[in-house]
């Protein structure tokens, strides 16, 4: 922007020099953009918009100021000023002991203004216009920081909201947006504007947080997913204390894959410090699948009992096995709520504690762990073999007096595979911690400052990703894997099982063609018996029996019992008997292609949006975006084509501005309401949870740098709202100005 400055030669320290210099800062713009005395406007808002756009093109901000009204409360005169009008606040204080903040003020008594007055015909005219300023104007590099150049459009807000669903904060979202647009000048908003909108979301939710989430669950159950179920509990003061929910997809997955359920507490996922517990299983692709989730006020036995009872109520059936960590409160709740159900401890949780309990260097540099794992992880060791092996290793390294090792040995029936080799499907717990990996997965989507409403939407985004991955695996199942052994039984397995499970079974078929030693074979009463020595399993001997009439087969390795598919010994027996297919009684439904669709009795309704108009608007917006991207792609860098696109977009945008019926909408009425999916009601029926004090919610650890301050207290500062020196500022002041 060009500014005309006269050359003066008084003393540079003279106030007259500064005032005279300021009088000559006159904006340079076209005559159509500049106001003039007598100019007519239909209303106050239109006149301010014109002056605001004039300032935006010239490089200064404007603001509304004083207005006068008549006896009928109608505006007769309105003042619009330059944003730098007025005097800077005097921040002096008599208390010299209080350290003052280093602050600046943009105000410099700028005289520029526009005054409009009512003309008697329900309109307004420009009564006075002063265009002189006493300060310089923003140039090309600084224009982006003016308020007139910063505004959060619906595109900005939707981007911030979508980023928040993926646990991308306002700062990172602003950086990503800049990368998409190309430069900070073109973003149209600063990182502070992004942060303020994120803050507005939390303020909008406020005390209605629990109410919003419960109401969302009710609407989901009645409108979009009639198989959605939830339970909640409040305390005597009506604060939410426990919450459990499961949607239709999770309930269907549990019906097919719910033989083993793993759950573990996760922390630092919401602003209230509530414990988040996802209930996890293993699907037909050997991947984690989420059945349900719970939020609990505390991690004690009573809260876990409530969660277990809610689980039984919603799913209507029990499980074969429950896997947890060593939390004693969980153990109490499971024994009381699921009597007779096998409760096992996660081996991964226990094994990872060895370095912490015995010493990192000891476990890393000595052969102790390698020797112990031989007996701990073995699927084919008997109880006696494990106990003898454990005691020998402990004695060899002189750890017989270690208290923790004694405790783990006493709990051996809860976590050592030798104690449940013959229990159906319990062999699935031998895999790495399902809950731990799922917790790690969900923590990528949530953060400790989330409200319950934000947390649920981020959790839902995580489930969408999990189910999208499942859909991709289902799609890949349509492709036929390439066989290795050219056997009919291998082709039979490829047609039945998911690709992931086929590769596991293919390994067993391949092993059956290996160097197994047949020590004995005989047939009696239509039952063929084989005694095999397996070189891949420490030359252990296994016995296989096959009924040649019914095709019933049994192997002493118990692989089918533990994980649900036949072992290499069984495949060898089938091959020697000329049976080219897998006996169907040994084809476990849970490992088959699209098992959740084929074997669940739960009929899912077609998911619908709670707001069809909003859904249609999003779909059309997405289609427009794809069309625009297609145009840019088709142009392929052709400058003439790109110029045509630009001119066409300009025409369309001007047309939209001229015919748009929508004005600027307050974010708390539209974008934020869209984000949470519901509008806040005035009456609060369920209060938000109280702040919990679980893991991850403790008082923060004070670092060495802070300790070096010697316990000095934080300095007070002056609040611009209440004018007091305190530990707050104008943004979080609760006092009155």
Secondary structure, 3 states (H helix, E strand, C coil): CCCCCCCCCCCCCCHHHHHHHHCCEECCCCCCCCCCCCCEECCHHHHHHHHHHHHHHHCCCEEEEEEEECCCCCEEEEEEEECCCCCCCCCCCCCCCCCCCCCCCCCCCCCCEEEEEECCCCCEEEEEEECEECCCCCCCCCHHHCHHHCCCCHHHHHHHHHHHHCCCCHHHHHHHHHHHHCCHHHCCCCHHHHHHHHHHHHHHHHHHHHHHHHHHHHHHHHHHCCCCEEEEEECCCCEEEEEEEECHHHHHHHHHHCCEEEEEEECCCCCCCCEEEEEEEECCCCCEEEEEEEEECCCCHHHHHHHHHHHHHHHCCCCCEEEECCCHHHHHHHHHHCCCCEEEECHHHHHCCHHHHHCHHHHHHCCHHHHHHHHHCCCCCCHHHHHHHHHHHHHHCCCCCCHHHHHHHHCHHHHCHHHCCCCCCHHHHHCCCHHHHHHHHHCCCCCCCCCHHHHHHHHHHHHHHHHHHHHHHHHHCCCCCCCCCCCHHHHHHHHHECHHHHHHHHHHHHHHCCCCEEEEEEEECCEEEEEEEEHHHCCEEEEEEEECCCCCEEECCCHHHHHCCCCHHHHHHHHHCCCCCCCHHHCCHHHECCHHHHHCCCCCCCCCCCCHHHHHHHHHHHHHHHHHHHHHHHHCCCHHHHHHHHHHHHHHHHHHHHHCCCCCCCCCCCHHHHHHCCCCCCCCCCECCCCCCCCCCCCCCCCHHHHCCCCCCCCCEECCCCCCEECCCCCCCCCCC
